[in-house]
């Protein structure tokens, strides 16, 4: 297939519009499954056009709809750490799979940093809205420069970790969250987690968190680092900044 | 800027809720439902026209959102674009899988409401500060109308041609040119 970038961009535009059918649609879906350039172009058009979705007249559904959704949700929901490979792929599942696939959303490096900034601002504001007051926010970036988690430090000294994506944890290992507030003392453990989940951090025993204080997550043996210092690879890290 | 701040704040809240959904927290899905379900029913209604089908579509979409929340990555797009794409694709699949012409031709005798919106309403509701609105305004009114109609109602090239009584090739090239000018304007 020798489409130019321009050809792909037009196809992505019509695809994101929902205009194409038949062979053209098949071709577009194939590209969406395999072509990084196309994936990026499609995502960009979806982002642009979704603004039109936002203009739809809000039509509050009845409580019955929520009840039906809630009763169809998995009863004992588990973290998605073990994502099972799709056993049978029917036609109708294909789009879902595309949307699910990691390759689908190829990030641009700069976008990640920008998104982190937006998110730090956004989360700061939104958490305040529900009556809590984060005074500091740290966005932990992975080594690929992706925002992986957020640490919110509240006015009263409480702090929480909010993961933004799943973190694979091998058997026999655990995630350990650290903060470095004093270089002389070194990193101090503030929490352990078996999987990427929302977690309250044990910061109260430490001096007040300050701006630029480092937070990081490492992979450690179950039960936490035996030495009291990080021993495993750093999965993500970030410095606190003052929330707006 | 105010609108921008509000959106960023909402995006942060939604991204946080999606992260909690990925951990299996149903309450987080409820938060998303309370904030987004009304718009999502609206999106589905534009395409499907029937309230019962629109709610069914939103039902399916929320199950998908819960199931796939772990794959949402904030660095790759906004939470709303991610969720609206899920509901819109679901609506398009429903309508294209179930012979839309039958639906549209029959909906009045079946006692269903035709509250299809004027495409220009979508324009009016877009914030003036948005680049998309500014760029849509640069298109000739008839082309803008066709583009918006195609998007809001989820029509294919062929359906638009039938609806406005123009040759398929003309419709295709009109829309293509409109999309090209949009891209140029948004760049």
Interface residues (C-beta under 8 A of the other chain):
Chain A: X9 X10 X13 X14 X17 X18 X19 X20 X21 X43 X46 X47 X48 X49 X50 X51 X52 X53 X54 X55 X56 X57 X58 X59 X60 X61 X65 X66 X68 X69 X70 X72 X73 X74 X76 X77 X78 X79 X80 X83 X92 X95 X96 X99 X100 X101 X102 X104 X105 X106 X107 X111 X112 X115 X116 X118 X119 X121 X122 X123 X124 X125 X126 X127 X129 X146 X147 X150 X162 X163 X164 X165 X166 X195 X196 X197 X198
Chain B: X5 X8 X9 X10 X11 X12 X13 X15 X16 X19 X20 X22 X23 X24 X25 X26 X29 X30 X33 X37 X38 X39 X40 X41 X42 X43 X45 X46 X51 X54 X55 X58 X59 X62 X63 X64 X66 X68 X69 X70 X71 X72 X73 X74 X75 X76 X77 X78 X80 X81 X84 X85 X86 X88 X89 X92 X93 X96 X97 X117 X121 X122 X125 X126 X130 X132 X133 X147 X148 X150 X151 X152 X154 X155 X156 X157 X158 X175 X176 X179 X180 X182 X183 X186
